[in-house]
Amino acid sequence: MAAIASCCLPDLSAWITGLPPTTQWKTDLQSINICSSKSNKISLKFSVKRNPSSDPFVVFSLLADFQYPVYLWSSNSCRVDNKSYSVSKDTMKDLFFSFIKQVLQYGPKKNSHLVLPSYLSTAHEQKFFPQMLNLAFASLLLCVCVYEAPSEIRSNCIQTVQKHLSNSKKSRESLKLLVQLMGSNLEEQWMRSIHLALTNTVGSDQAWLRPDQARRFLKGNDPNSPYQPFSYSISSAGLWKVQLYSPIVATRVQNSSNRNVDDERLLFSLKHQHLEAVFQLSYSVNYKNQNWIEIVVAIDNVRCDIVPLVSDYLMAERGFGIQEKHFPSRISLQLNPILQNHVLSVSVSKSSDNPTIELGTEKNIEGGFDAPGTYFGLKVSTVDTISMSVKPWKFEQTVDGDTGNLSWVLYEINDLKEISSSRPSKISFLNPRAWFKDRYSTACRAFTRQGGVVFARDEYGDCIAWKVKREAMGTTMNWEIKGSIWFTYLPNKHNTFYSETRSVDFTEVLQLPL
């Protein structure tokens, strides 16, 4: 039995592959220590148990080692090699997919008919399988610690897993491979399961975390927070894609009406949400000009949603329903080549905004009696009025050096203020016809019915073009994509004066061969 320090997780893949054949075990059970309690001798272990009979099967388990073992999770029976009685690659794959299925079951959407790939399709996936197995195990360990582990070891084990998942660059690379292996639908369910578990580690219902600490995490004031957004990028022929996931507890507060949320139900509703965003950009390379190469990047799709992490029933029971949540209020994107010595110029395709202004003259005739001794007459007044044609979302393009900037900003229609950087008056909070009341059900809403936004080519298909020297032909240019998303909470159906705006950032690097 191996022991490790409580600050890291063991290499589970290496430990399992290093096990001797089951016929050579001195006992029916082999185990490895995962983490231990600082105050007592209780530890969390991962074990593998052979079948007492001659059948070539083993069962993997997570257990809390008290005076007697308390099993927290167990796999189905996994077959070992019939001849050598050693753990085979097929055994490892069965265990890997068991980890994934169990993590998905901890998510808000329970699905008993999960369809997972039964094999690793590429050599790249096979090469990095040990890292993916370790990550799937760490993810399962997080969920088991949050929902199943005894209170005596929960805190220490959760902190160990959090550090492993958030601070390890290898973990983030493995997660990228893992979610791509699962496909987009299961990827979303996986991230919601993980972010729900992370969110529950800062819930006031956890015995080891005080309510004031939960509020501080929620407000984003702790610089040492282990909760980090996750993003990854894909570069394919003619397409760049960036996928972003972030729980609310991983975002920072930009402005707020109050530093404390005293309403526990509102706190529950706002906390149990996470952000899902997709940026899809199409690019083309034009070699027609003899003096330069033109690289054109255009908007294909930008999608952003705030998604609940718990069921509709639980959100209504402990919170204020699924519609009491944040909404996207500003999105910005920056694109630039990292090495700019070959760049000649940058051009944007959209001019500065030039809104339509309609001028009109309104004449009002007022009649009344003048003071005694004067003639009776009519007073005629002429008032000039100006009306503007505006949309709630404003799209802008700017250039800073060789960096192209894209931004989408939501404005309040009545007073034309930027929502992400302003705060409505308290009087407007009392107005049942304020624009943010019932904002997801009105015909003039600036969002989808689910509360997200979609910017597509039909209206935002503008592009940015870079001209680079022909000497760059044959090289690979690294491009940096940086983005920020602001999302705001204003009361929808619930009566409160609380409001806030939060933000999250991401940075990805993509390659463009010329």
CORZIDA-V148670 format. One record per helix or strand of 2 or more residues. SS is the DSSP state (helix for helix, strand for strand). FROM is the first residue (numbers start at 1). LEN is the number of residues. Records with the same first field share a line. If there is no record, write none. Layout:
# CORZIDA-V148670
SS = FROM-LEN ; FROM-LEN
This chain:
# CORZIDA-V148670
helix = 12-6 ; 22-3 ; 89-17 ; 123-5 ; 129-19 ; 151-17 ; 169-14 ; 184-17 ; 211-9 ; 248-3 ; 264-8 ; 312-7 ; 419-3 ; 426-5 ; 457-4 ; 470-3
strand = 29-8 ; 43-8 ; 57-9 ; 69-6 ; 78-2 ; 230-7 ; 239-9 ; 252-5 ; 273-14 ; 292-17 ; 327-11 ; 343-6 ; 356-13 ; 377-13 ; 393-8 ; 403-9 ; 453-4 ; 463-7 ; 476-14 ; 500-14
